[in-house]
Amino acid sequence: MNFGEIFIWELLGTAGLILLGAGVVANVVLKNTLGTKGGWLLINIGWGFAVFVGASIANPSGAHLNPAVTLGLVAADKAEWADVPAYLLGQMVGAFLGAVLAWLAYKLQFDTHDEPQNTRGIFCTGPTVPNYAWNLVTEIIGTFVLVFWILTSPGAEPGAENVPVFGNGALGYAAVAFVVISIGASLGGPTGYAINPARDLGPRIAYAVLPIKGKGSPEWNYSWVPVVGPLVGGVLAGLVFQILPATS
């Protein structure tokens, strides 16, 4: 695929991912929604199926949706360095647009929420116990699980025509949703499991610029953790995959 094709499919897929992912958090956090106080499990399930929808949309580009996945595939020699800019740009722009769309869908609920200063978590992640070093470790581990599973799951070979870069037999992208739900339920408690730099940074920028009355700080001092941690975890997964014995 050329630059433009990769860019547009990754943009559309990532926008769908963030629209639905930020949307489920808004549904749980904001007042005057039918999902108010739905809890952590609803958020996990919503994010998992958001991945399914986003990945299905972005199937033509291989549905990376995540810079950590893109760099993990490159480290595993399953994607080309030359394509990285198109993937990353599409993911970042799509993440920003998806966050804006989620805000538009819940505009009235944002306007009537009792604690607008606490709405940042709808858009991006933050630690329950702030400690940059250990928060980084948590994000590295969670992302390693995601990318390593993608690399080791049976499915289509990267570069094949009209098939995704990764998959899992008949389950396809639904299997990725299960993995994301599992990571959220098991490893998401400490930091909110960004496991995706675009998923965190794009919506964080959107939160900073959107006209949400009474909103709190985007917390830029923490913003590097959900970028660096997932990138390290993704690349580590790719490097570990490289040294594994061949299965065929």
Summary of the structure (lengths in Angstrom):
residues: 248
radius of gyration: 17.2
end to end distance: 28.0
largest distance: 58.4
contacts: 928
relative contact order: 0.19
helix: 67%
strand: 0%
